[in-house]
């Protein structure tokens, strides 16, 4: 079976998915699923690639954020504390100060 071995894994935000699919589209036609994904990311990505990199750097400075949570924050750009709390696992609650810091960073990049 082709591709049965996972070589690496990395969480990517919607902008990175858009770029990956654009590169793949140059090489060959996209499959049905890839085409649906391209349509989805075109519709729901909220930031430009440069903004995405800047917010990633800002969020990396917040202690205790995993790469997966950073990607979720970039994709969603939460507006309320309750949304930020839902992004974290139940066994890893977020304190109010960290949630507010995340909201402040997201607000800076929201259009």
Backbone bond lengths (Angstrom), bond angles and torsions (degrees), N, CA, C in turn:
res aa  C-N    CA-C-N  psi(-1)  N-CA   C-N-CA  omega(-1)  CA-C   N-CA-C  phi
1 X - - - 1.447 - - 1.526 108.95 -
2 X 1.308 116.58 130.38 1.457 121.87 179.93 1.522 109.10 -76.07
3 X 1.325 116.15 134.13 1.454 120.54 176.53 1.507 114.26 74.61
4 X 1.320 118.49 25.42 1.457 119.96 -177.95 1.518 113.15 -84.62
5 X 1.331 116.85 -8.57 1.454 120.16 -178.71 1.534 109.40 -110.77
6 X 1.309 116.39 124.69 1.455 121.96 179.20 1.517 108.75 -81.24
7 X 1.334 116.63 119.61 1.456 120.71 -177.89 1.521 112.39 -90.14
8 X 1.321 116.60 -40.26 1.461 120.14 178.06 1.532 108.66 -157.74
9 X 1.303 114.34 164.65 1.457 120.69 -178.30 1.513 108.31 -142.74
10 X 1.336 115.74 132.83 1.456 120.39 -178.39 1.524 108.19 -149.21
11 X 1.331 118.94 129.16 1.468 119.88 177.30 1.529 109.86 -71.24
12 X 1.332 116.51 136.10 1.460 121.21 -179.44 1.522 109.72 -127.72
13 X 1.329 115.72 145.13 1.460 119.27 178.26 1.526 109.76 -85.31
14 X 1.307 116.42 175.25 1.462 121.53 -174.77 1.528 112.57 -61.17
15 X 1.330 118.02 -34.68 1.461 120.24 178.38 1.525 111.54 -64.47
16 X 1.310 116.72 -40.83 1.459 120.41 178.48 1.530 110.67 -65.86
17 X 1.339 116.46 -38.28 1.466 120.27 176.78 1.522 109.51 -62.79
18 X 1.326 116.11 -42.48 1.465 120.42 179.46 1.537 110.52 -60.11
19 X 1.337 116.62 -43.98 1.461 120.88 179.35 1.529 111.57 -65.62
20 X 1.322 116.90 -42.77 1.467 120.30 179.49 1.528 111.20 -61.94
21 X 1.321 116.62 -42.77 1.463 120.11 179.85 1.528 111.77 -69.77
22 X 1.320 117.33 -33.81 1.471 120.22 177.07 1.529 110.35 -65.36
23 X 1.334 116.78 -41.22 1.469 120.80 176.86 1.525 110.94 -64.18
24 X 1.320 116.46 -43.17 1.452 120.44 179.78 1.523 111.14 -64.84
25 X 1.331 116.40 -35.67 1.463 120.67 -179.23 1.534 111.11 -66.33
26 X 1.342 116.68 -30.20 1.471 120.34 176.74 1.526 110.75 -66.49
27 X 1.337 116.46 -34.98 1.454 121.45 -177.91 1.527 112.16 -76.38
28 X 1.326 116.09 -45.51 1.465 120.73 -177.87 1.520 109.18 -159.71
29 X 1.337 116.37 169.75 1.461 120.29 178.00 1.522 110.61 -64.44
30 X 1.318 114.59 146.02 1.460 119.68 178.50 1.523 110.15 -78.11
31 X 1.327 114.89 148.87 1.462 119.33 174.11 1.532 108.60 -71.74
32 X 1.313 116.62 170.91 1.464 121.66 -179.46 1.529 110.75 -56.52
33 X 1.332 116.64 -47.48 1.464 121.04 -178.43 1.525 111.20 -64.94
34 X 1.337 116.51 -40.21 1.454 119.96 179.17 1.521 111.28 -66.54
35 X 1.328 116.60 -37.36 1.454 120.92 178.01 1.533 110.69 -65.46
36 X 1.329 117.22 -41.73 1.468 120.61 175.95 1.531 110.91 -62.44
37 X 1.323 115.88 -41.25 1.464 120.37 178.93 1.523 110.44 -64.59
38 X 1.330 117.43 -41.18 1.469 121.03 178.35 1.522 111.01 -61.68
39 X 1.318 116.84 -41.16 1.459 120.99 177.32 1.531 110.38 -63.89
40 X 1.317 116.62 -42.70 1.473 121.62 179.99 1.528 110.83 -61.76
41 X 1.331 117.30 -50.01 1.464 119.04 -176.46 1.518 111.73 -68.13
42 X 1.321 117.08 -31.07 1.459 120.15 176.96 1.530 109.96 -64.61
43 X 1.311 115.88 -37.84 1.459 120.83 -177.85 1.528 112.60 -77.57
44 X 1.334 118.02 -37.91 1.459 120.06 -169.31 1.520 115.96 -107.84
45 X 1.320 119.32 -6.17 1.465 118.39 176.66 1.520 108.09 -73.28
46 X 1.307 116.07 129.89 1.454 121.62 -171.22 1.522 113.42 -101.85
47 X 1.319 117.27 -16.52 1.459 120.93 -174.23 1.518 111.35 -120.43
48 X 1.322 114.75 158.65 1.461 119.55 172.19 1.536 107.36 -79.80
49 X 1.329 117.88 162.97 1.475 119.07 178.74 1.522 113.49 -57.68
50 X 1.339 117.76 -37.79 1.467 119.49 179.93 1.529 110.93 -68.33
51 X 1.340 116.93 -40.22 1.465 119.91 177.07 1.522 110.53 -64.40
52 X 1.314 116.09 -37.48 1.452 121.08 179.86 1.528 111.01 -61.28
53 X 1.321 116.20 -42.04 1.465 120.06 177.92 1.532 111.44 -66.75
54 X 1.332 116.51 -40.45 1.464 120.12 -179.59 1.526 111.26 -64.63
55 X 1.329 117.17 -45.33 1.469 119.09 -179.30 1.524 110.16 -67.97
56 X 1.330 117.31 -33.23 1.468 119.88 176.98 1.527 110.38 -61.44
57 X 1.329 116.86 -42.29 1.471 120.75 178.54 1.525 111.07 -66.03
58 X 1.340 116.14 -41.34 1.469 119.77 178.69 1.529 111.17 -63.64
59 X 1.327 116.57 -43.07 1.465 119.92 -179.14 1.524 111.93 -71.52
60 X 1.314 118.11 -27.93 1.464 121.16 178.42 1.532 110.80 -65.33
61 X 1.320 116.84 -23.74 1.463 120.85 178.49 1.526 112.59 -76.24
62 X 1.328 116.77 -18.58 1.469 120.70 177.65 1.525 107.59 -78.14
63 X 1.313 115.56 123.13 1.464 120.20 -175.80 1.529 111.77 -69.23
64 X 1.325 114.96 137.73 1.451 120.74 173.96 1.518 115.77 89.84
65 X 1.325 117.77 8.98 1.462 119.98 178.31 1.526 109.67 -96.54
66 X 1.310 116.26 123.60 1.460 120.80 177.57 1.526 108.80 -80.78
67 X 1.328 117.68 160.97 1.471 120.06 177.36 1.533 112.87 -57.48
68 X 1.320 117.21 -34.69 1.466 120.57 179.47 1.525 111.23 -65.07
69 X 1.317 117.11 -42.90 1.467 121.09 -179.68 1.526 110.20 -69.74
70 X 1.322 117.05 -38.23 1.465 120.74 177.14 1.526 110.10 -58.75
71 X 1.331 116.94 -44.68 1.468 120.86 179.53 1.529 110.47 -63.34
72 X 1.326 117.84 -40.84 1.468 120.51 178.56 1.525 110.55 -63.01
73 X 1.317 117.07 -41.56 1.462 121.00 179.48 1.532 110.18 -63.77
74 X 1.330 116.80 -43.05 1.463 120.83 179.17 1.524 110.71 -61.46
75 X 1.315 116.94 -43.12 1.462 120.59 -178.11 1.519 113.04 -70.25
76 X 1.323 117.15 -36.04 1.469 121.04 -174.33 1.533 112.68 -93.21
77 X 1.321 117.62 -36.33 1.461 122.95 -172.31 1.528 110.45 48.73
78 X 1.325 116.85 68.26 1.463 120.99 -173.62 1.527 112.90 -60.74
79 X 1.332 114.03 148.33 1.461 121.18 179.03 1.521 112.66 -108.08
80 X 1.337 117.06 -18.38 1.463 121.03 -176.71 1.531 110.75 -126.90
81 X 1.319 113.83 153.50 1.462 121.25 -179.71 1.529 111.36 -60.85
82 X 1.317 117.55 -36.21 1.459 121.40 -178.45 1.530 111.42 -62.66
83 X 1.313 116.36 -36.64 1.464 120.80 178.78 1.524 109.99 -67.97
84 X 1.318 116.83 -41.46 1.474 120.86 177.49 1.524 109.53 -60.75
85 X 1.317 117.17 -43.62 1.465 120.70 -179.15 1.525 111.78 -62.27
86 X 1.338 117.17 -34.02 1.464 120.24 -179.92 1.531 112.73 -70.38
87 X 1.312 117.69 -19.65 1.463 120.87 -179.06 1.531 112.45 -76.04
88 X 1.317 115.92 -20.63 1.457 120.84 -177.71 1.526 110.57 -92.97
89 X 1.345 116.67 147.58 1.469 118.96 175.96 1.525 110.44 -63.36
90 X 1.330 116.11 155.26 1.470 120.36 -178.56 1.520 112.60 -61.20
91 X 1.331 116.49 -32.24 1.464 119.16 -178.51 1.532 112.12 -82.51
92 X 1.335 117.87 0.03 1.455 121.83 179.83 1.536 109.36 -130.94
93 X 1.335 116.71 70.96 1.463 118.77 -177.30 1.532 111.66 -66.03
94 X 1.305 115.67 151.09 1.463 121.67 -179.59 1.527 108.33 -100.73
95 X 1.336 116.12 137.09 1.457 118.82 178.88 1.534 109.45 -82.88
96 X 1.303 115.78 164.52 1.466 121.93 -173.49 1.529 111.94 -62.99
97 X 1.328 117.08 -38.36 1.469 120.11 -178.52 1.526 110.98 -65.64
98 X 1.330 116.49 -43.11 1.463 120.33 179.47 1.524 110.51 -66.66
99 X 1.318 117.03 -40.84 1.465 121.09 178.50 1.522 110.58 -62.02
100 X 1.312 117.35 -41.69 1.459 120.87 179.51 1.524 110.93 -66.59
101 X 1.316 117.05 -38.54 1.465 120.91 178.06 1.538 110.26 -63.18
102 X 1.323 116.60 -41.71 1.467 121.65 177.71 1.528 109.83 -63.36
103 X 1.334 116.85 -44.07 1.461 120.83 179.26 1.529 111.77 -62.83
104 X 1.326 116.74 -39.38 1.465 120.56 178.64 1.530 111.14 -64.15
105 X 1.334 116.51 -41.91 1.461 120.31 178.49 1.530 110.23 -65.79
106 X 1.325 117.01 -44.79 1.460 120.42 -179.92 1.524 111.19 -63.02
107 X 1.325 117.64 -38.87 1.462 121.79 -179.44 1.531 110.87 -62.95
108 X 1.318 115.55 -35.88 1.461 120.37 -179.16 1.531 111.48 -63.03
109 X 1.349 117.67 -29.88 1.454 121.22 -175.96 1.527 113.29 -103.01
110 X 1.310 118.21 -9.10 1.454 121.29 -179.65 1.518 109.61 -71.72
111 X 1.311 117.01 138.80 1.473 121.44 -178.75 1.497 111.04 -82.49
